[in-house]
Amino acid sequence: MRFNNLSVPIVIIAVILIIIIPIPSVLLDVLLAVNISLGLLILLNTIYAKDALQFSIFPSLLLVTTLFRLALNISSTKLILSTGEPGDVIQAFGGFVIQGEVVVGLIVFLIITIVQFLVITKGAERVSEVAARFTLDAMPGKQMAIDADLNTGLISELEARDRRKQIQQEADFYGAMDGASKFVKNDAIVGIVITLINIVGGFVLGSLRGEGGLVELMGIYTNLTVGDGLVTQIPALMISVATGFIITRAASDSNLSDDLLKQIFQNSTVMFLASAVAFLLAMVPGLPVFPFFVLSIILLLSGYNVKKALQKNEMQKEVDVEESEVEEIRRPENVVSLLQVDPIELEFGYGIIPLADSNQGGDLLDRVVMIRRQIALDMGMVVPIIRLRDNIQLSPNEYVIKIKGIEVSKGNLMLDHYMAMNPGTVDEQVEGIQTVEPAFGLPATWINEAQREKAEMLGYTIVDPPSVIATHLTEMIKKHTHELLSRQDVQTLIDNIKENHSALVNELIPKQMSYGEIQKVLANLLREGISIRDLVTILETVADYIAVTRDTDVLTEYARQSLKRAISSKYISNYKASVITLDPHLEQTIMDSVQQTEQGSYLALEPSMTQKIINEVYTQIQKVLTMGQQPIVLTSPMVRLYFKRLTEQAISDLIVLSYNELDASIEVQSVGMVSL
């Protein structure tokens, strides 16, 4: 492990030393062989890579190999110009290519260099630029797609994290390749320059040393220079080709060889047509008959074999499908998957599918993400994944909201219309289809696009169909947050604050309270629409009073009193509150009816008394509503909980506060009293 950490720095330092220190020709032969082998190894790795990220070190490797070739070029140039003996590898390459023809050898070398520079390197550089730009441009869309899949439950949080990491790695890779491709391009230019320097310098130095005439010097130094150029340019060519492979490689389940064979030889019709064309070319006068005729026969046989193999595969697939269907029928039904209940579901008919399909311009998935964020801010809890699915049993424009598999609300939409709602200040009516706003039960009208501008000018509130669903879903989730909060969610919330409030958490959990008891306190708050975002204050209060009582309902009342500023700002504006109070005699009657048990306390009133109280509350509420104000019942702290329980079945949305839950700066005015 220690050597692995030092291997790359050692190699880089050794390469730099090769540039500075003269090396013998024997060592140069070894290093040139290593250079060729390294280029071949890189080329084969890119061919067998299934996607670019399997060889993510490639950009850095380009820099290392370029520096290594530069060092070898400099070392070989030193030996060529100083001794004329650069080693057996360079001499062998030069002699093999030139074979006594200096001009032919130079032309071959120039062709290889120009092909590498103008064709392969230039193309790879352009592909790198385009790939980097498109990868970076596609990042936001890919991130949104991952978030959408996560919100619909198609992938888990861990899978989403892995996908985001892969997208970031792709962006980093193609961005690095955009710059690293310049190494390959400039390396080809340097190869040409060094070749010219070797030839000219060899002639000059050979003449000064009296090593022979012009023809002899040309034969010696051209042979060595071309050999040196080929020894370095061939590995450079292999790495240039590898660069083209790696940046043009699309993600696949197999390597390049497998994909090449599968995709070229996959259509028998193409093979037959190519065979026919080759046969016609064989019949053209002047063209050689034998190669085209043989090629036509080969293509014909290949097409026949491909067609036969495809038919065999189709038959095998049909047999496999039949066997799997039979096996599925015989297999006992796996009911475990049917036991899973989604916390929140939104089912809709096929007519509403375009709202959830991003390819058709629907943004419902994005709205679901925003709903979860908004409820986290408003209520302080993490909403579970909202499952979206179509249901052919519903009417085309109908949708259903389910909590833990049970329908809690539903609605109907008109996709080509807008919902117009009268805020109460508009006298003129608009033509349309009368309906009811599903979230709050307000009267509304479906209007078409042509009436929209008129309705807006009159003062109507205009809502599009996606907003109708989003608002309805938001209100239903808020109404049932206390049901959705689980012990696991409570642990997640507490772990979130534990880093900065470890003393509080360690004191309370698990020494004094369990997660289940804290869950009951938080659920009681959420039941009445109180945000638990200030979890620290809630836990601090619970820790203060846990020694006094373990009744979670009483602890909830203490927590509400600690949250009085938040409660006051939620229900009361302008520091003035017009409230309905309870007659002291009624409060005493309620307290006398409270029964204490080991499981907690409950209210035991006669049904006739209960109905009389609720009727009186209805009367007072109507008076307040006629005044254009929100009904708020104000009680003493000991009575608040029991009075809320008394009225919540008949008047679920009634706001019941205690004196201790009002901020001291609020001015209270009684506009009615509930009495017996």
N, C-alpha and C positions, 0 to 999 in steps of 0.2 A: 504493500500500500504506500509506503514511504517512497519507494522508487517510482511508482506511478505518478505521484505528485511532482516529482523532480524531472520526469522524462522529457516533457516538452521544453522547459527552460534549458536543459542540457543540450537538446538538439539545436535550439535556436542559437545558443552561445557557440556551439561547435560549427554551425554554418557560418557565423560571423568570423570565427577564427580562420576558416578555410579561405575567406575572402582576403584576409590580411596576411596569413602565413603561407609561404610556398609549400606545396605538398608534392611528394614523389609521384611519378607516373603510375606506379603500381597501385598506390592508394586511390589515385584518380580513376583507374579502371574499375576498382571496386565500387566507388561512389557513383560512377556512371551506370553501372549495372543496377545498383540500388535505385537510381533515378528512373530507369526504364521499368523496373519491376513495380515501383511505386505508382507510376502512371497507369500501368496495366491493372494493378489492384484497384485503383480508384475508378477506372472505366468499368470494370466488371461489377463493382459495388453499385454503381448508378444503374447499370442494366438490370440487376436483380432486385433493386429497391422497389417496393410496392407504392410508396409515395415519397415526396420530397423530405418529409420530416424524419424518415428513417435514416437519412444521411444529413442531419441538421448541422453537423460540424463542417460541412463542405465549404462554406465561405471562408472560414478560418484556415482550412486545409489548403485552399487556393493560395493564400498568402504565404504559407510555409513552403509549399512546393515551388512557387515562383521565386522566393528567396533562395531556395536550394539550387534551382537551375541557374540563377544569376551567379551564385558562388562557384558553381562548376564551370560556367562560361569564363569567368575571370581567371580561375585556376588553369583551365586548358589554354587560354590565351597567353598566360605567362609562359607555359611550357612550350607552346608553339613558337612564340617570338624569341624566347631565350635559348632553348636547346634544340627545337625542331623535333623533339621526341615526346609527344603528349601521351604516349601509351598505346597499347595494342588495340583497345576498343575503337578509338578514333581512327587509327590507321586502317583497321579492318573495314569500318563503315565507309571511309573515303575510297578505299580500293575497290570495294564491292560495287559502289554506285558509279564511280567514274570509269573504271576498267579501261584506263588508258585514254579516254576521251574527256578532256578537261571541260570543254564547252558543254558537252552533254550532261556531265555531272553538275555543272553550275545551273543549267536550265532545270534539271530535275529538282535541285535544291530550292531554286526560286519558285517553282510551281508549287511545291509542298508548302513553302512559307506563305505564298500569296493566297492559296486556297484556305489555309488556316486563318489568315488575317481577314480577308475580304468576305469569305463565305461563312465559315463556322463561327469564328469569334465575333464578327459583326452581327450575325443573326442571333447568337446567344445573348449578346449585349442588349439588342432590341427587345428580345423576349423577356429578359430580366426587368427592363424598365416597365414594360406593359404589365407584367405579372405583379410587380411591386405596387403599381398604381391601382390596378383593379383589386388587389387583395386589400389594400388600405381603404379603398372606397366601399368595399363590400362588408367591412367590419361592423358598422352600425346595424345593417340589415340582419347579419348573422346573429348579433347579440340579441336583437328583438325577437328573432325566431326562437332562440334558446329560451328567452323569458316566456314567450307564448307557450312553448311546449311544457315548460315547468309549471305554468299556471293551469294548464289543462290537465296536468297529471301524466303526460306522456313520458316524461323523464323524471328522475329523482334529482334531489339537490346535488348529490355527488356526481351524477352524470352531467348535470348542467355545469358544474365547476370544471369537470374534465374537458367539456366542449369549449368553454371559454378559454381555458389554458391552451387548447390546441389552436384556436383562432389566433391568440396572441403569438404563439410560436410560429404560425404560418406567416403572420405579418412581419415578425422579426426576421424570419429566414429570407423571404423575398426582398425585404428591404436591404438586408446584408448582401444578397446576391446581386442586387442592382449596382452596388459599389464594387463588389469583388470581381465582377466580370471585367472591370477595367484592368485588373491585374493581368488577365489572359490576353487582352488586346495589346497592352503596352509591352508584354513579354514578347509577343511576336515582332513588334517593332524593334525592340532591343536585339533580338536574334539577328535581324537583317543588318543592323548597325555594326554589331560585333563581327559578323562575317566580313563586311567591307574592311573593317579595321584590321582583321587578321590577314587578309590578302594584301592590302596596301602596306601594312606594317611589315609583313614577311618579305615582300619584295625589297623594301627599303633596307631593312636590317640584313637580309641575305646579301644584297649588293655591297653594303658597307663591310661585311665580314668576308666577302669574296668567296661565297659558297658556290658560285657557278654563274652561268649566263641567264638571260631572261627566260629562255625556254625551260631550263632546269628548275629555276626558282618557281616558275609558274606551275610546273608539275608537282614540285614538293609542297609548296604552301597552299596551292589550290586543293590538292588532295587532302591535306590535313584540315584545312578550313571547312571544306564541304563535309568531311567526316565529323568534325566537331559540331558543325551546325546540325547535321542529321541526328547525332547522338542526343542533342538537347531538344531539337524541334520535334522529334517523334514522340517523346514523352509529353511535350507541350501540346502536340496535336491530340494525343489520347485524352489529356485533361480538358482540352477545349471541347472535344466530343462529349466527354462526361458532363461538362457544364451544360451543353445543350440538352443532354438526356435529363438531367436532374431538374431543370427549370421548365421543361416541356412535359414532364411526367405527371399525368393525372392520377388521382388516388384510385387504387384498384386492389382487388383481393388477390391478384397474382402478379408475377414479374413481367418484364417487357417481352421476353421470349414467348411466354405462354399467351399473353395478350395478342402478340403479333400473329402467331399461328391461328389463334381462335378467330380473330377479327378479319384476317385476310382470306382464310379458307373456310368461311362460314356460309357462303352462298354458292350453290352449285350452278345457278344460272349465269353468274358472272364468269365462272370457270369455262362453261360451254361457249359463251360469247368470245372470250379471249382465245379459246382454241380455234374457233372459226376464223377469227381475224388472222391468227398466225398461219393457218392453212392457206388463206387467200394471199398472204404475203409470199408464201412459198411458191405460189403459182405465177407471181409477177415476173416477167422476163428480166433477166439481169441480176436478180437477187439470188443469193445461194439457197438452194432448195433444202439441203440436208438439215441445217440448224433450225429453220422455221418449221419444217415438217416434224422433226423430233419434238420440238417444243409444243406443237399442236397436239401430238399424241399424248405427251405428258400432261398437258392441261385437261385434255378430254378424260383421261383416266382419273385424274385428281378430282374433277367435277363429279364423275360417276361415284367415286368412293365417298366424297362429301355428301352427296345426295343419299347414298345408302346409309351412311352413319346417322344422318339427320332423321331418316325414317325410323331407324332402329331406336334412336333416343326418344322419339315421339311415342313409339309403342311402349317403351319402358316406362315413360312418364305416366301413360294411361294406366298401365298395370300397377304402378306404385300408388297412384291416386285411388284406384279401386281397392287395393289392399289396405291402404290407410283408412278409407271409409269403413270397410268391413271391420277393421281392428277397432275403430272408434265406436262402432255400434256394439261390439262385444265387450269393450272396456266398461267397467262400472263408472258411473258418473262421478266426477271429482267435484264434490260440493263445497270443498274448502274455499275455493275462489268466490263462491256465491255468498259466503258469510261476511265478506268485506262490505262495510257501509261507508259511503263517502260522506264527510261532514256537510258539504254544501254542493248541491247539484243545480244546474240550470239546464232544463230540457226544453227543446223548442221544436216546432213543426218544420217541415221541409221548406216552407216559404220564408222562414227567417234565417235559413242557412247563409245567404249572402252577407248578412250582418257579421257573421263569425268567420267568414272566409276572406283572408287578407288578399287573395288573388283577385277577388271581385270588388275590392275596395272597402271591405268591412273592417271596422276598427273595434269590434266588441272585445277581442282578446286584449287589446291595449287598454280598454276601459276597465277590464277586470283587474289588470295590474294596478291601475290608478285607484280602484276601489280598495284594494288591500292596503295600499299606501295611506289613503285618506283615513281609513278606519284605524290604522295603527297610530296616526296622529290624533284622531278625535277620541278614541276609546282606550288607547294604550295597550292593545293586545294584537298578537299576530294572528290574522285570519287564516284558517287552513286553506289548502289548495281548493279552488273553485272548479269543479268538474263541469265542462260544457259538453253536451251531447245532443244529437238530434233524436227525435222520437216520432216514428211514423204513425203511432197511435193517436197523436195529437192532431188537432186541426192545423192546416198549413200555417196560419199566422198566430197560433197559440203558443204560449210558453208557460212553464211551470217551475217554481222555485221549491226545492226540497231541502230540508234540514235533517240530516241523519236518516235519509231515505224516505222521509214522510213529507208529503206536500203541505206547505204552509201558505202558499199564495200562488196565484196565476193571473195571467192577463192576455189580452189580444192586441195585435198591432195591425196597422195598415201601412205597409212599407212605402207606398207612393204618396203618403199624406203626412201632415204635421198635426200635432196635438196643440190646440189653442185653448188656453185657460184664462178665464176672466179673473183678474186680481181683486175684483170687487169695486173697481172704480169706473168700469165701462158700462154704458147703458145700451149701446147699439149691439145687436146680435149679428153674428156672422153665419152664413149658410154652411152647412156641413152635416156630418153624421154625429149625433149626440152619443157621448160615451162617459166613462168615469175614469179619472186618473187613478191608476192602480196602487200607487204608493201611499197616497193620503186620502183616497176616496173622494176627491173633489170633482165637481161636474166639469166636463171638458167637451171639446168638439174636434172631430177630425176634419181638417180642411186640406184642399189640394194646393199645389204650388202656385196656381194663379191667384188664390185668395190670401196667400201668405203676407204679401206686402201691405194689403189693406188691413189685415188683422193687426199687424205690427203698428201701423199708423194709429189705429184705434186704441192701442194700449194693451192688447192681449199678450200674454206670455206664450211664446211659440217654442215648442220642444220637438225635436226630431225623434224617430222611433228608437235609435240606439240609446239616446239619453233617457227615454222612458224606461227601457229595461234596466239601464245602469242605476237610475235613481231608485227604482223599485227593489232591485237586488240589494242596494246599499241599505235601504231602510229595513228590509227583512233581516239582513245580517246584524244590524245594530239592535234590532228587537230581540234577537236570539243569541246575542254574544255570550250571555251567561250559560247557555246550553253548550256552546262551542268550546268554552274554556275547559281544558282538561288538566289533569295533574302534570302531564308531560309539558304542556304549555306553561304552567306555573313554574316548573323547574327551569325551563328555558329563560323565562323573564327574570327569575332570581339569579341565575347564572350570569345574566347580562349585567346586573348591577353589583355582583359580588366582587369584581375586581376593584372597584372604588369604595365599596362599603362592606368589606369583609367582616369587620367587627360586628355589625348589625346582623348579618346573615348567620355568622357562626354562633352568636348569642341566641338567636331565635330558632334556628333549624339545625339539627333535629332535637335539640335539648328540650325545648318548650312546646313547639308545635310541629305538626307534620305538614307535608305538602297538601294533603287532603283538607286539613282545617283551613289553611291559607286560601285554598281554592274556594271554599265556601264563603269566606269573607269577600274575596274579589268578585265571585259570582253574584253575591247580594248587591254589591255596588253596581255591577254592570246591569243587573236586572232593572234598576231604576235609572239607567242612562248616565251613571256617574263614571267618568273616565278613571282608569287605574294607571294612567301614564306616570303619575307621581308615585311610583311604587315605594320609593324610599320613605316618604311621609307616612304612607299606609302601614308599612312594616314597623316604623318607629313607634307609631301609635299602638299597634297591636302588642309590640314588645313592652310598652309601658303598662298596659292594662291586663296582660295575660296572667299576672299574679293575682288580679282581683277576680276575674271570671274567665271561664273557658267556653262560655256560650258564644258561638260564632255570630249569632244575630246581635248580641249586645256589643261585641267587638266591632261589628260593622257600624253600629251607631257611633261609637267613639271615633272610628276612622272617618265617618262623614263629618263629624265636628272638626276634625283636623283639616278637612278639605273645604272649609266653609268659604274661603275666597273663590275657589273654583266653582263651587255650587252657586254662590251668589251671582257671579258673573255669567253663569250659564242661564239662569232663570230671571234675573232682575237687571234692568237697564236704568241708567240715569240715577242710580242710588235711591230710587223710590219704589216701594213695593206696596201694591194694593192687594190685600190678602183676605181670605176667609178664615175666621178663627173658630175655635170650639168653645162652647159653653163650659165653664169649670165643672158644673154638675155632670155634664156628659163625659168629660175627661175622667172624673172620679168613677163614674159608672163603668167606663172601659177598664180602668185599672183594677177595679174590684172584680172584674170578670176574667182576669188573667189567671190561668192555671199553670203552676210550675210542675214539671216532671223531670225525670232523669234525662229524657231525650230533648228537653228544651221547654219553652213556654208556648202556650197557645191561648187564643181568645175564646171564651165560652159564653156567648150571648144567645138569648132566645131569638128564634127566627123572626118573630114579629118585631122585636126591638131592632134587629139588624135591618130589616126592611124599612122601618120608620126612619132610621138614621140615613140610609142611602137615599130615600125620597127627599129628605131635608137637604142633603148635599146636592142633589140634582137641582133643587129649587134655587139654592144659593149660586150654583154654577151658572144657571141661566141668567141670573141678575148680573153677574160679572161679565158674561159674554155680551149682553146688551150694551154694556158700557165700553165694549171694544177692547177689553183687557184679557190677559191670560189668567185663568183661574188657578190660584195657589192657596192651598190650605196650610195654615200655620198652627202648630200644636206645641205642647210642652215636650221636652226631650223624651220623657218616659212613655209618652202616649204615641209618638209619631209612628213607630214600627207597627203597633197593633192597629192603629187607625188605617195605615196603608194596607195592611193585610185584609182589613174589614171591607175596604172599598175596591181593591184591585180586581176582583172578579167582575164587578158591575161597571166600574169606571177604571179601566186599566191604565189610561194615560194621565190620570189625575196626579198633579204634583203635590206631594205632601212634604213639608219641611218643618223642622223644629226651630225654636228660637236660637239655639246654640249653633245652628248651621248658617245663620245670617251674619254677614260682616258687620262690624260695629258702626261703619259709616253709612249704613243703609237706613233710610227713613221708612218706617212701617206705618201703613194706614189700613185699618180694618174697614172693609166695605160690606161685611156680612158676617153672620154668626150661625153656626149649626147648633141647634139646641133641641131638646126633647119636648 
